[in-house]
């Protein structure tokens, strides 16, 4: 729960920065080396931020482990429900 509460603001911040970066790159004549450097730096920071939060915050509550066949059955049921709903629309 705490991880989600910390990850959500980080996700919004990263999305805001990504949109600002896209806006900046779309309407300017930019140098290829600078563009590649900023793209790599942005990717490293975004992934690093999520990994840092995941490593720092301890797990809370009980762990629930499901066998793989339960997950496959659940996924298949959701897929069939989705197909049925999309055909109905």
MODAUR-V89397 format. One record per pair of residues at least 6 apart in sequence whose C-alpha atoms are under 7 Angstrom apart, sorted by sequence separation. I is the first residue (numbers start at 0). J is the second residue. D is the distance in whole Angstrom. If there is no record, write none. Layout:
i=I j=J d=D
i=I j=J d=D
//
This chain:
i=13 j=45 d=7
i=6 j=49 d=7
i=2 j=52 d=7
i=2 j=53 d=7
i=2 j=56 d=6
//
